[in-house]
Amino acid sequence: MVKTIVFVAALIAAAMFAVKNGKILRAAGMIGHCAVVQTTSDGQQWEACSSGKLEGAPDLSRNGCTSAGLYAGQIYWHCPAPVASAP
């Protein structure tokens, strides 16, 4: 009886960790995600974001990115080069 309880508790803990990590949900298409499709020579990036079944596509405007439109079911964003600090 105790072994069964410990086994079920371990399964629940593993499932909670997998969902918290988000990798499984992204792979299943449940949550939206973005991927860099091009990086220019000056460091600016183009990102393509896909919508998930549980939530829409991520909004990158808070990161200083501007929406470049919708193409083939993905939302494209133009993002400025990241700011790097000098030593």
C-alpha positions in Angstrom: 0.0 0.0 0.0 2.8 2.4 0.9 4.7 1.5 -2.3 1.6 2.4 -4.3 1.2 5.8 -2.6 4.8 6.6 -3.1 4.7 5.5 -6.8 1.6 7.7 -7.5 3.1 10.6 -5.7 6.3 10.3 -7.8 4.2 10.2 -11.0 2.3 13.3 -10.0 5.5 15.1 -9.1 7.0 14.2 -12.5 3.9 15.4 -14.3 3.9 18.7 -12.4 7.6 19.2 -13.2 7.0 18.4 -16.9 4.2 20.9 -17.2 6.1 23.6 -15.2 9.1 23.2 -17.6 6.8 23.9 -20.5 8.9 21.9 -23.1 6.2 19.2 -23.3 3.4 21.8 -23.7 5.3 23.6 -26.5 6.0 20.4 -28.3 2.4 19.4 -28.1 1.4 22.9 -29.5 -0.6 23.8 -26.4 1.3 27.1 -25.7 2.6 29.7 -28.1 6.3 30.1 -28.8 8.8 32.1 -30.8 11.9 31.2 -32.7 14.7 33.4 -34.2 14.6 33.0 -38.0 17.2 35.5 -39.0 19.9 37.6 -37.3 21.3 40.5 -39.3 25.0 41.6 -39.2 24.2 44.5 -36.8 22.5 42.1 -34.3 18.9 42.7 -35.0 16.7 39.7 -35.2 13.6 38.5 -37.0 11.4 36.2 -34.9 8.5 34.0 -35.9 5.9 33.3 -33.3 3.2 30.6 -33.4 0.0 30.5 -31.5 -0.9 27.6 -29.1 -4.2 25.9 -28.5 -4.4 27.2 -24.9 -3.1 30.7 -25.5 -2.3 33.0 -28.4 1.1 33.9 -29.8 3.6 35.7 -27.5 3.6 39.5 -27.6 7.1 40.7 -28.1 6.3 44.4 -28.1 7.3 44.6 -24.4 10.9 43.7 -25.6 11.0 46.6 -28.0 10.1 44.5 -31.0 7.7 45.7 -33.8 5.2 43.5 -35.5 6.0 42.8 -39.1 2.9 41.0 -40.0 1.3 37.6 -40.4 2.5 35.1 -43.0 1.8 31.4 -43.3 0.1 31.2 -39.9 3.0 32.8 -38.0 3.4 36.3 -36.6 6.8 37.9 -37.5 8.5 40.4 -35.3 11.5 42.7 -35.9 13.6 43.0 -32.8 16.4 45.4 -32.1 19.9 44.2 -31.2 20.3 43.3 -27.6 22.2 45.8 -25.4 25.5 44.5 -24.2 27.6 46.1 -21.5 31.3 46.7 -21.9 33.7 45.5 -19.2 
